[in-house]
Amino acid sequence: MIFKYKRELSIVGLVFCLSLAVFAFIKIQFFKDKNIGEPIDNVIAYYSDSDKPYTPNVVATTKPVTTTTLMPVAITPEEEDELLQEPAIVDESEYPYAVAPTFEDDGSIIYDGLTLTELTDKLNKSLGSYMTNTGYFFAEFTKDTGIDPYLSVAIVLLETGCKWQCSSLTVNCNNIGGLKGGESCNGGSYSKYDSLEEGIDSYLNIIYNNYYLKGMTTAETMASTYAASSTWASKVNAYIDEIKAK
C-alpha cells in the first residue's frame, strides 16, 4: 500500500513525539511534587458528593488584617443591655478619682452660662461609682472644643450604668463608651485602656472628631451611626434632661 501523504504523516508523528518529550521534561523539572490532575480531581469530587463541600488544602500566606480604629460600632440592643447587666462593686477608696482632681478656673463662661467649676460640679452630680469626680474632664473638653457636655455624659451613663453602679467594662477596662477595637478587654471585642483618664480622653475625641465635627451634634443625628437600637436616642435625651435638672 502506498501512502500519498507519507512525508506529512512522518512530520506529524515526529512533532507529536517531541511534544510528549517536552511535556515530560517540564513535569519532571517543575512539578516533581505536584499532582497536575489534582484540580480536576477536586472538581469531580466536589460535584460527585454535593453533601460534602470541598475544602482545599491551602495555607494562608498573608497575615490577617486587623484594625485599631476605635469606634462605637453599631451597638445592638442586646449588647447595650449586656454592658449594664454586669455592674462591678468597687470600694469607694478604689475609685480612680476618689479625690477630685484640682484645676484652675479663670471664671469665664464656657457652656450654658456656667464656668468651668460650675459645669464640673453639675456634671459630677450625675457621675457616680467608678466615674466619681470625673466631671472635670468632660467640662475641660467642652471648654476646648465647645462639645455639648450633657450629651457626652448622657451617652456614658447609658453605656456604663454609672448613674448607679458602673459596669464591669468600665471598672475592668476603663471603657466608658462601649468602644471597640484596639487592645481587647478580657479577650472580647470591646477596647481596654490603661487608665480611666485615657478611656475618657479616647471616648471624647471619638465623639468630637467622628460625630460632632461631621454635624452629628444631637442624639438623634448620632443614633443611626452610634447604635443599632431604635430607642437609643430617646434614652440619651432622657439622661440629658436629668443632668440639666440637677
Phi, psi and omega in degrees: 000134181252124180271127181291327184246041183301318183294317182294319180296323179297319180295316179299317180297319180296316179298319180298316180296320179295322179298317178298320181295317179296316179300315180296321180296313181297317181298317182292320185282323189245346183229045182301316186256014184250145174258103186298330181278357185300315179303318180292319179300320181296318179298316180297317180296321182297311184280345178273348180222079187293339181277353182235091184298139180288131177243107183294146179274080185241137176252124182298137180253001178240151179282147178298145181277129178237161179227145178250010179294125182261110181219145171288102189266108172027069180290120180281162177303324180294317179293322179300315179294323181300323181296330184263349185279346183240072177292145180251122180277116182233137177295141183304329180293344181264000176296135181305326181236050173303326172258120185298140178294146179265151182202165178261141180231121181275002176085003181282152179281128183246335180192136174053036179074014184247147174278174179302316180294316182294319179292320178301313180297321181295315180292324180298335180292340181255351182254112182237192178053228184295341181265010181306136176064024178262003181304329181302318183296323178288319180294318179296321179294323176296319178300323183278330189240337184086004181297147180293111183290331179294319178295312183296322178286322180299319178297319179298316181298321180291318185279342185239343183074015187288002171294329179244285182225120183299148180289163178296332177300321179286311185292317185275333187231005179055031179261114186252000184231013184066036184280143179241154180105171179071209180295134186280143175270105178056036176080003181266193183271348181276154186277156178238141179234149185288335180215161178294322178299320179295320179295318178296314182299317180296315179300311183295321179294324177293314179300317183289309186284323186263349180233300187301313181291346179259013176089000178269087188249005179229165179299323181296316183284337179274334194306311186295334180267321186281322186217153180270346183288134180285346181257002185301310183299317181293325178292317178298315181296327177295320177292322178301316179299320179293318181297316180296327185284347183273000000 
